[in-house]
Every structure is written in C-alpha cells, then in structure tokens.
C-alpha cells in the first residue's frame, strides 16, 4: 500500500514566523557585513616617541620606532570621522 499525502497549507502563525526569521537573518547578515569591518578599521593614528599607535574601536596596534624605516607624507587630509570610505 502506497499512499500520497498533500502538504498542509501554511497557517497565519507559520507564515509570520517564517517571514520574521528570514527578515531577522537578513538584518543580522547585513549587520555583520557592516559592523565587523567598522570595528577593526583604523580610526586614529597617534605618533609618539615610542612609535606609531594605530587605534581601532576594538584594539590598538603599536609599531615601534625601531621597525619604522621612513615616513612619507602622501597628501593632506581633513580631520574627521565618517562611515564612508575615503579612498
């Protein structure tokens, strides 16, 4: 005996939960795409007598002056903060 059963139609709750999960997953995905680079991108550079400190919102990286061979000014910038890339 082989019987086939049709799928039951979706009720209002299953449609709501499915749409909510898809929208939530999309928001989380876009949040990670924009948030992770923002957290680890350089926001400030600080020149000290010990070297150069690169500051990000999450961490700071120090380049000791012994490892710096030369410094070259490539252009002038306007100080400020922006979420848009400046290249």
ZADO-1210 file (C-alpha; in nm, 4 decimals, padded with zeros to 6 digits):
<atoms>
<atom x="00.0000" y="00.0000" z="00.0000" code="UNK" pos="1"/>
<atom x="00.1436" y="00.3275" z="-00.1105" code="UNK" pos="2"/>
<atom x="-00.0407" y="00.6485" z="-00.0332" code="UNK" pos="3"/>
<atom x="00.0493" y="01.0051" z="-00.1133" code="UNK" pos="4"/>
<atom x="-00.0399" y="01.2956" z="00.1100" code="UNK" pos="5"/>
<atom x="-00.0560" y="01.6589" z="00.0059" code="UNK" pos="6"/>
<atom x="00.1240" y="01.9173" z="00.2152" code="UNK" pos="7"/>
<atom x="-00.0961" y="02.1095" z="00.4518" code="UNK" pos="8"/>
<atom x="-00.1367" y="02.4791" z="00.3719" code="UNK" pos="9"/>
<atom x="00.0524" y="02.7232" z="00.5881" code="UNK" pos="10"/>
<atom x="-00.1471" y="02.8905" z="00.8610" code="UNK" pos="11"/>
<atom x="-00.1030" y="03.2516" z="00.9698" code="UNK" pos="12"/>
<atom x="00.1440" y="03.1728" z="01.2516" code="UNK" pos="13"/>
<atom x="00.3774" y="02.9641" z="01.0358" code="UNK" pos="14"/>
<atom x="00.3846" y="03.2366" z="00.7673" code="UNK" pos="15"/>
<atom x="00.4541" y="03.5043" z="01.0296" code="UNK" pos="16"/>
<atom x="00.7352" y="03.3089" z="01.1960" code="UNK" pos="17"/>
<atom x="00.8950" y="03.2197" z="00.8624" code="UNK" pos="18"/>
<atom x="00.8905" y="03.5792" z="00.7377" code="UNK" pos="19"/>
<atom x="01.0183" y="03.7032" z="01.0739" code="UNK" pos="20"/>
<atom x="01.3103" y="03.4567" z="01.0676" code="UNK" pos="21"/>
<atom x="01.4059" y="03.5462" z="00.7106" code="UNK" pos="22"/>
<atom x="01.3986" y="03.9195" z="00.7851" code="UNK" pos="23"/>
<atom x="01.5926" y="03.8665" z="01.1101" code="UNK" pos="24"/>
<atom x="01.8576" y="03.6587" z="00.9339" code="UNK" pos="25"/>
<atom x="01.8913" y="03.9282" z="00.6684" code="UNK" pos="26"/>
<atom x="01.9325" y="04.2034" z="00.9253" code="UNK" pos="27"/>
<atom x="02.1937" y="04.0026" z="01.1166" code="UNK" pos="28"/>
<atom x="02.3843" y="03.9241" z="00.7972" code="UNK" pos="29"/>
<atom x="02.3911" y="04.2876" z="00.6888" code="UNK" pos="30"/>
<atom x="02.4814" y="04.3907" z="01.0430" code="UNK" pos="31"/>
<atom x="02.7851" y="04.1625" z="01.0428" code="UNK" pos="32"/>
<atom x="02.8875" y="04.2754" z="00.6938" code="UNK" pos="33"/>
<atom x="02.8958" y="04.6392" z="00.8065" code="UNK" pos="34"/>
<atom x="02.9798" y="04.6024" z="01.1762" code="UNK" pos="35"/>
<atom x="03.2860" y="04.3767" z="01.1632" code="UNK" pos="36"/>
<atom x="03.4890" y="04.5936" z="00.9239" code="UNK" pos="37"/>
<atom x="03.3840" y="04.9028" z="01.1173" code="UNK" pos="38"/>
<atom x="03.5090" y="04.7555" z="01.4450" code="UNK" pos="39"/>
<atom x="03.8538" y="04.6678" z="01.3072" code="UNK" pos="40"/>
<atom x="03.9186" y="04.9602" z="01.0710" code="UNK" pos="41"/>
<atom x="04.1682" y="05.2257" z="01.1843" code="UNK" pos="42"/>
<atom x="04.0042" y="05.5317" z="01.3345" code="UNK" pos="43"/>
<atom x="04.3045" y="05.7229" z="01.4695" code="UNK" pos="44"/>
<atom x="04.6795" y="05.7269" z="01.4351" code="UNK" pos="45"/>
<atom x="04.8892" y="05.8573" z="01.7187" code="UNK" pos="46"/>
<atom x="05.2566" y="05.9419" z="01.6757" code="UNK" pos="47"/>
<atom x="05.4540" y="05.9134" z="01.9993" code="UNK" pos="48"/>
<atom x="05.8210" y="05.8992" z="02.0926" code="UNK" pos="49"/>
<atom x="05.7895" y="05.5193" z="02.1163" code="UNK" pos="50"/>
<atom x="05.6385" y="05.4735" z="01.7680" code="UNK" pos="51"/>
<atom x="05.3056" y="05.4896" z="01.5910" code="UNK" pos="52"/>
<atom x="04.9856" y="05.3685" z="01.7565" code="UNK" pos="53"/>
<atom x="04.7022" y="05.2593" z="01.5252" code="UNK" pos="54"/>
<atom x="04.3732" y="05.2772" z="01.7135" code="UNK" pos="55"/>
<atom x="04.0555" y="05.0909" z="01.6209" code="UNK" pos="56"/>
<atom x="03.7308" y="05.0757" z="01.8214" code="UNK" pos="57"/>
<atom x="03.8248" y="04.7250" z="01.9396" code="UNK" pos="58"/>
<atom x="04.2027" y="04.7207" z="01.9706" code="UNK" pos="59"/>
<atom x="04.5251" y="04.9194" z="01.9335" code="UNK" pos="60"/>
<atom x="04.8365" y="04.8170" z="01.7443" code="UNK" pos="61"/>
<atom x="05.1775" y="04.9689" z="01.8168" code="UNK" pos="62"/>
<atom x="05.4526" y="04.9938" z="01.5553" code="UNK" pos="63"/>
<atom x="05.7778" y="05.0512" z="01.7454" code="UNK" pos="64"/>
<atom x="06.0058" y="05.3257" z="01.6117" code="UNK" pos="65"/>
<atom x="06.2832" y="05.0680" z="01.5601" code="UNK" pos="66"/>
<atom x="06.0751" y="04.8984" z="01.2896" code="UNK" pos="67"/>
<atom x="05.9930" y="05.2214" z="01.1024" code="UNK" pos="68"/>
<atom x="06.2352" y="05.2773" z="00.8147" code="UNK" pos="69"/>
<atom x="06.0864" y="05.6001" z="00.6758" code="UNK" pos="70"/>
<atom x="05.7783" y="05.8178" z="00.6856" code="UNK" pos="71"/>
<atom x="05.6370" y="05.9917" z="00.3785" code="UNK" pos="72"/>
<atom x="05.3509" y="06.2410" z="00.3631" code="UNK" pos="73"/>
<atom x="05.1323" y="06.1379" z="00.0686" code="UNK" pos="74"/>
<atom x="04.8725" y="06.4129" z="00.0955" code="UNK" pos="75"/>
<atom x="04.6789" y="06.6346" z="00.3267" code="UNK" pos="76"/>
<atom x="04.3553" y="06.5209" z="00.4877" code="UNK" pos="77"/>
<atom x="04.0685" y="06.6908" z="00.6622" code="UNK" pos="78"/>
<atom x="04.0337" y="06.5587" z="01.0187" code="UNK" pos="79"/>
<atom x="03.7004" y="06.3997" z="01.0966" code="UNK" pos="80"/>
<atom x="03.5119" y="06.0747" z="01.1255" code="UNK" pos="81"/>
<atom x="03.2940" y="05.9176" z="00.8600" code="UNK" pos="82"/>
<atom x="03.1399" y="05.5819" z="00.7818" code="UNK" pos="83"/>
<atom x="03.2162" y="05.6309" z="00.4141" code="UNK" pos="84"/>
<atom x="03.5471" y="05.5149" z="00.2661" code="UNK" pos="85"/>
<atom x="03.7870" y="05.7943" z="00.1743" code="UNK" pos="86"/>
<atom x="03.9861" y="05.6226" z="-00.0998" code="UNK" pos="87"/>
</atoms>
